[in-house]
């Protein structure tokens, strides 16, 4: 018998999916196998499809398990079944790619068989890949902070969203952070949506300046929780709800309510427990699709900050082409006076 067991078949959404080497250990610290990762994705296939169905999706693959090298698969893998559909996206460089575009739960089991842990969907749907329908706020604590700090800042994010007439839905990132998702109308491009997140982050920073920051350069953050506005840029994504994360514990990014967010620990949710949590609680983010919001107020705040406070564009990630209005892309301690 092969070392990692004979291939098996699992049923996902009415389709049979072949799983090779099902007993291959993906998370040695806990003995969690490929089979268990696949079974997790079968268990949460329905809410995961609601969350990322019809979205171009990057696969984060760990073909040798969590202790091996990982890579992002931004193009549909060769040999994919004909029922694995794709969507064409355009990178900031202008190049294009056909990415996996989930349309049925079997896609998740198939991808997990390829060593996919995380699904990183674009905030767009296939009919219109240039206008996001999801505002994503990544609340990212530094090494010296923790989940409780991220939860505190996320609470202020919620207050600011309310001030802007928006409703956000929180989830664990699967690490120490928190993601907040808002359903928006697909009427604005990536630049506008990124500006909206910048405006929101600035307002959070004003309310709790000792706790939160949107400073791009780490040397300016002073141990504060970072609102990562560049996760709203084109081709930047966060791990989806129900995604397995590359942590020794096999944690899972899990949708929550605001009340639950203050009561849980991110380690409560992993490959062995997240499916049961969904079975008990249901899809806590299902109401997000009941209403799509506008970002006009956030864009008004951005324009106000630029007009009245001289706060305009902020640095993009280093692999981006120089963007209109962007300040110098150099950390302040290394910047030289032009004169």
N, C-alpha and C positions, 0 to 999 in steps of 0.2 A: 504494500500500500504506500502511496506517496506520503512523504513526511507530513504534509499539511492536510491530508485527507482527500478522499475522492470528491469530484465536483458534485454539487447538489443543485436542485432547482427550488426557487422560492416563487410564490405567487404575489404579485404586486398589482393592484388595480385590475385584476382579471387577466393579467399577462404572466406567463412563466419566464423567469429570468435565471440564467445559469450563473452559478457562483463557483469559481474555481478556488482551490486551496482554502476551503471554508475554515479550517482549524488554524490557519496562519495567525500567529499572535501579533496584533497591531499595537497593543498597549501592555508591554511587559510588566510594568509595576502592578497591574491588576489582573493580568492574564486574559485581557479582553481580546477576542478574536475577530477576524473579518466577518464571520457568520453573525456575530452579535452586532456589529456595526450595520450590516445589511438588514438584520431584523429590526434594528432601531428605525431605519428609514422606511421599512414596510409599515411599522406601527404608526409613524407620523406622516405618512404619505399624503393624507388628505389635507391637513392644515399647511403642510409645506407647499403643496401645489397651490393652495390659495395665496400663499405669501409670494411665491416666485414663478407661478405659472405664466407662460407667455413672456417671460423676461429673459433677455440674453444673459447667460450665466457662465462665469468663470469657475472652473473646477480646481480646487486646491488639493493636489494629489500627494499622498504619502505612500508610494508603492511598497516601501520596505517598513511601513509602520511608523509610529510616532518618533522613534529614535533614528530614523533614516533621513535622507535628504528629501525635501518636498519641492514642488514646483507648481506654478499656476498654468493650467491648460486653458489658453484663451481662444483656441480653435477646436472644433469638434474633433475628437480623436479618430484616427483612421480605423476602419473596420467597425464603426458604430452601426448598430442595427438601423434599418430603414425607418423605423418608427421613432427614432431619436431625431427630433426636428431642430432646425437652426434658425438663427436670426443674424442678419448682417449688421455689424456695428463699425463705427469709424473711430479710430484712436486719435488722440490729440495731434499726432504726427501727420495725419491724413491717410495713413494706411487703413485697410479694412480687414475684417475677419468674419468668418461664419462661426458664431459661438453656439454652444448648446442652448436650446430654448425649450425648457420642460413644458410638456403638454399633458403628461399623464404620470401617475405615481411610479410606474415601472422605471422611468428614467433615473430615479434616485437609487433604486437597487442596482441598476446597471452601472451607474457611476461609482457606487460604493464598491462594487466588485473590481473596479479599476484602481482602487486605493483612494478614492475621493473621501476626504473627511468633511471639508467645508464647501458649501455652495455660496458663491459670491455673485449675487444677481445685480445687474444694472438697475437703477431706479426708474426704468422705462419699460413699456410694453412693446411687443413686436410691431404693432401697427404704426407706432411713432417713436422711433428710437432716439430722437433728438430733443424730446420734451419730457422731462421727468414727471412722474405722477406720484412720487414719494419723496418727501423731505426727510432727510436722515441726519440726526444729531448724534455724534459720537462723543461720549463723555469719557475721557481717557485719563485715569489717575496716573501720576508718576510713580516711580519705583518706591519712593518713601511714603506713599499714600496707599489707600486700599479701597475695597468695595464700598465701605461705609461713606468714605469721602465722595465717591462717584454718586452714590445714592443721594447724598445731601445736595450736590450740585444739580443732579437731575431734577430734584424737587423744585429748584429755582428755574430750571428750564421749563418745567411745567407751568409755573407762574407766568413766565414771560410769554409762552405760547398762548396762555389764556388772555393776556393783555393784547395780543395780536389777533384774537378771535380764532385760535387754532386749537385742535385737540390732538394730543400726542399719546402714543402707546409705548410703554417701556418694555424692554427685554434685557436679560443679562447678555453680556457679550460672549460669555463662556470663559472669560478671564476675570479681571478685577473691574472692568468697565461696565457702562450702561449704554445701550442704544435707545434712542427715542425716535419713533417713526410717526409721520404725519401724512395722511392721504391728501394730495393736492390735485387740482385740475391740471392737465398737461397743456398749459397755455404759456409756459415760460421755458426758456432754453437753460442749458447748464450754467451759463454765466450768471443769469438772473437768480437761479436757485442757490448757487454758491454765495452770491451777494446776500441773499435772504438769511442764510445760515451765519454769515459774518455779522450781519446786523443783530441777529438774535444773540450770538455769542458776546458781542459787545455789551448788550443790555444785561446779560447774565453777569458779566464781569463788573459792570457798574454796581449791581446790587450786592455782590459778595466779592469785592476785589481781593480779599485775603485768601479766598478759597478757589476762585476760578479765573482762567485766563484764555485768551485766544492768541497769545504770542506764538508765532511760528517757531522762533528760535528757542531751543531748550534753555539756553543761558539766561533768557529773560523770564522764564516761567516761575522761578523761585519756589519750586516744590508744589505749585498749585495744580489743580485739575485742569486739563487741557480740553477745550472744546475744539475738536479737530475739524475745522471748517473745510479743509481740503478734501475730506471724504465726500464732499458734494461736487467735486470737479469731475469732468468727463473721464471715464475709465478708472475712477476710484470707487471702491465698493467696500461694504462691510459684510461680515458673515451673516447669512440669513438666519431667521428664526429656525430653530430645530437643527441647526448645523452642529455637527460634532467638531470640537476644536482640538488642535494639536497640543494638548496638555497631557502630562503623565496620567491624569485622572480620567481622561476622556470626557471632559465636561461638554455640555450642550448649551448653546445659546437659546434661552427659553423665554417665550412671551409671558408677560405678567400683567397684573393690574397695578395701579399705583399703590394700593394698600399692601399688596403682597410684596412689592419691591422693598418695602421697609422691614419685612419680616423674615426674608430668606437669606441664604448664603449661596453664592454661585456654585459652590461645590455640591449643593443639594441636587443638582440636575446633571446627569451624566448618561452615558449610553445605556446603563442598566436601569435608570429610574425615570428618564424623561418620557418614555412611552406611557408608563403608568400614570404619570402626572397628567398627560393629555387625556388619557382614558377617564380619569377622575374629574378633571376640571373642564375639559372641552377646549375649544380654540378661543382663548381669551382675547385674541386680536381680531376675531371675525367681525366685530362691530366697526372696525376701521373702514370697511368698504361701504358703509351705509351713507357716508357723506364725504365729498371731496371739497377741500377748502381752497381759498385763494391766498396768495402771499403778498397782496398789495401793501398791507400795513408794514410788513418787514422791509419791503423795497422802499417805502416812504422813509423808514428809519435809516436805511442805508444812504439814501439821498440827503437826508437831514445831517447825518454824521459827516458826510463829505462836504456839504455846503457850510455848515456852522462850526464844525470842529476840525476840519482838515483831515478827516479820516476817510481815506479812499480805498483803493485796491490794496490787497495784501499779497505776499509772495505765494507763488504756486510751487508744487513739488519740483525737485531738481531735474526730473526727466522731461518736463514740459517745455515746449517752445516758449520763448519770451512772449508774454501776453500783454495786450493793450493796457496801459496805465499801471502796469505792475512796477513796484519799487525795485531797487537793486536787490538781486538775489544773492546776498552775502550776509553772513552773520555779523551782527553789530560790532563784536570785539575785533573782527578782522577787516572791517570797513575802513577806508582811508578818506580823509577829507579831500574832496575834489580840488580844493584850492591848494 
